[in-house]
Amino acid sequence: MNAAASAGHPVICLYIHDDTGHSQRKPGAAKKWWLDKSLAALNEDLKDLGGSLTLKTVTNGSVEDVIEALVSEHDISKVFWNRRYDTSGIDTDKALKAELKDRGCEVQTFNGSLLMEPWQVTTKSGDPYKVFTPFWNALKDAYSPTHPDGKTDPTFVENVASESLSDWSFHPTKPDWSGGFSEHWSPGEDGAWEKLEAFFETGLKGYKEFRDRPDKPGTSRLSPHLSCGEISVQAIWSRTLEEAENRPEVQSDAWAFLRELAWRDFSHALLFQSSDLSKENWNDKFDAFPWTKDENAALAWQKGQTGYPIVDAGLRELWQSGYMHNRVRMIVASFFIKHLMQDWRDGEEWFWDTLVDADSANNPASWQWVAGSGADASPYFRIFNPITQGEKFDPEGDYIRQWVPELTKLSNKHLFTPWEAPQSALHEAGIELGKTYPKPFIEHKRARERALEAYESLKS
């Protein structure tokens, strides 16, 4: 919007919801919840400037049709938008740009969501990186901010017809399963900046040590704000460096945080190179992997009823808050893929529907990383042990007890393996395995052996 405002003409701020799914992947239910609040917050911000947000839906036709209708109706001469990096989005943007130029419009597109464009971070031979560490080193050395520091207040085109956000029904009603979301989130630009400053106060110092601990407030939780474009990753980078300069004791933590931000750029670079990162194995060797299709296993996983406390805690956190700590995401994804032998794409779809920070690049790239089918992936034979992972990253059991309250009274000695607890300990804690808390869906050792046998079959 800043570029449009700087052009010196009244602007129309437009958001298009493509209900056809042709130009972009349809948002999941949790992301719709976030969008409902985010768009409402943006509209209020625009009202404060004297304007409003124009909403349009594509149900028939195309995004191009919607924009061309507005161009004709309001005699628009310049159109601005932020670039996308998935195949369908790129194709739509290219077609739209060509059509608008044919009509005599000036078109400008921008990098609104990344530190650097995917094609800017390459090897010396000009090839895209497929391994994160050299990608990070190259980006860190080459990066310089491109977003303007200041803002130009716009004037607005008046009397632009808009759909009503309430008519889009993004907020769930029958039933309203989002009751816990508002306890954890404040969508919108103001909420994003508040979250960043709170992280600097309580989470940045010690980030390097505690970012893998779901029982600690050691992460920024900015991902949904970034996913919806409520805060610029470039602004976060600049503000983090400023904080590190003022507080020398957090410099190593700050760079560890910036390194994690760079994973977003790396995921988008992979998305840019892929025809469909959410459907196609990056490593096509995995096209022959013998996945099983077990609806009971998938349902137990989705509901957080696997019998492994750290896995169940993560999936219940996801269902109740629309979010899951990153370390736990890796644990539950590994369990789904390697213990239950389910196709990573089915797990990715569940995350896409239930995460408020669902992202077209991060989501599939991370699932493929765990599956072993992605670029720079964790090897398939790296199988997280859900018992020792819980003991290591939630040592006092605070995270498990928060999200799996039926285990609250179980001592740490038995918390990570309740099936091994003596009957007396279970009785004292009010637990009846198989009734108040499930027995393990599958035994870890047997699951590991089965997964490794499946992986070996790829070699033959």
Order of alpha helices (4+ residues) and beta strands (2+ residues): alpha-beta-alpha-beta-alpha-beta-alpha-beta-alpha-alpha-alpha-alpha-alpha-alpha-alpha-alpha-alpha-alpha-alpha-alpha-alpha-alpha-alpha-alpha-alpha
